[in-house]
Amino acid sequence: MQDRKLWTTIAAALLLTLLTSAIANAQQTTMPPRTQDRPLEDRIASMERAQRDEWQKPDQVVKALDLKNGDIVADIGAGSGYFSRRLAQAVAPDGKVYAVDIAADILAYLNERAGREGVHNITTVVSRPDDPMLPVNSVDLAFFCDTTHHIEQRFRF
C-alpha cells in the first residue's frame, strides 16, 4: 500500500512538472497590432493620459525598485517616456536610463519632452523586434511595462 502511495505521488509530481513546463514554454501564437502603426499624437495621448497614474501608480513602482544614484536602467518599450522620466530622476545625477523603443518618432517626442523638463540622463535607443540594441551587461535593471506581449521571441530578446 505504501509503494502505491509513493508511485502515485511521483506520478502526480511528474505530471505537474510536465504541465508547468508546457505552460512556461508556450509562446503567444499571434501578435497584437503594432503600436507604431497608430498616429503619433494618438500614442502620446494614450501613453500620457492622467488616468494612467491611478492604476499604474508610477511613483510607487519607481520607489519599490529602490533605485540609487548611479544605477543604469533600460526602459524597454519606453514609448513616450512615461516611466523613463521618473526612472531618470530616481538614478540622477550620475545614473542613466536607456529608453528603448522600436518607434523612432515616439523617442523623438521623449527626447524633446525630457529636455523641456530638464531631464538629461536619458539616452534613447531605437531597437529591433528581436534585439533591444543595448550593449551586453550594460544595465543594472531592465524595466518592462505593458511591453512583453509585443515581443515575439521574448527569450532571445
N, C-alpha and C positions, 0 to 999 in steps of 0.2 A: 504494500500500500504506500509506503514511504517513497519507494522508487517511482511509482506512478506520479505521485505529487511532485517529485523533483523534475521528472521529464515534462510534466505539464507546465511547471514554472519556467523551465528552459525554453520550451516551445513558445510560450507567451512572450518571453523576453526577446526571443529571436524575431517573432512576428512584429513586435513593437519596434524593434531596431530596423527591420526592413521597411516598415511603413514610414517611420521617421526619415529614413534615408531617401525614400521615394519622394516624400513631400519636400525635403530640403533640396533635392536635385531638380525638382520640377522647374521648368522655365515657362515664363509667360509666352503664350502662343501668338498673341497679337500685340502690336504696339499701339499706344494711344496716339491721337492726332498730334502732329508736330506742333509744338507751341510756337515756334518761329514762323509758322505759316500765317498766324494771325497778325493783323496790323500792329505796328509798334505801339501806337497810342493805346490800343485796347489792352495789350500786355502790361504796359506800365500802369494803367488804371486798375487792372485786376491785381497786380502784384503789390501795389502801394495803397490799396484801399484800407481805410481806418478800421473796418470790421475785422480785418486780419489780426490786429493786435488782441482783440477779445478772445479769439480761440487759439491762437498760436503762442500768445504770451512771450514775445521775443526777448524782452528784458529778463524774464525769469529763466528762459532757456540759456541765454548767454551767461547769466550768473551761475547757473548749475554746472556749466562747463568748467568753471573755476580757472579761467584763462589768466595768464600772467603777462606782465610787460616782457616783451622779447619773444613770446610764442609766435610760431608761424602756423597759420591756419589756411586750409583750402576750403572755400565755399563752393562746393560742386553743384552746378545748376544755379548759379548766383542770380541770374535774371537781372532785375533792376537794382539789386544790392540791398534789398530789404534786410537781410541778415548780415551781409558783408560790412555795411557801415557800422553796425553795432559791434560786430566782431573786431573790426579795426580799432574802435575806441577801447575795447577791452584789452587789446595787446599793445596799445600805444604806451610810450612813444617809440620804443625800439622794436616792436613786433611788426609783423606783416601779414596781410591777407591776400591770398591769390583768389580772385573772383573768377571762377571758371564757368564758361557757358559756351554752348555751340553757336549762339547767335551774336555776331559781332555788333549788330545795331543796338541791342539792349545793353551790351557792355559799353558802348559809346555813351549811352544815356547815363549809366552808372558812373563812368569817369567824370562826366560833366556835373552830375549832382554831388558826387563826393567832393569835387573841387569847390563847388559852391558852398558846401557845408564845412570846408576846411579839413577834410579827412584826406590825408596824403600818404597813407601807408597801405593803399590797395593797389595791387598790380592785376590788371585784367588779363585773362588768358582765353583765347578762342580755342576751344577744344574740338576734337573729332568725336564722332559717335562711338568709337572704340578706344579712345585714348584721351585722358584728361590733359595731356601735353604738359605735365609737370615734371621737373627733374626728379630722378629717383631719390628716395629718402629725404625729400626737401621740406616736409611738413611735420609738425607735431600733432596736428589734428586735421582729419578730413571730415567736413561737416556736410551732411546731405539733408535737405528739407524738401519734401514733395518732389523728388527728382528720380529716385531709383527706378520707377516704373517707365521712365523714358530711356533707360539704358538697356539696350538689347542683350549684350553679353556682359552682365554685371561682374561676374567673377574675373574675367580678363581685364575689365576696365579698372 
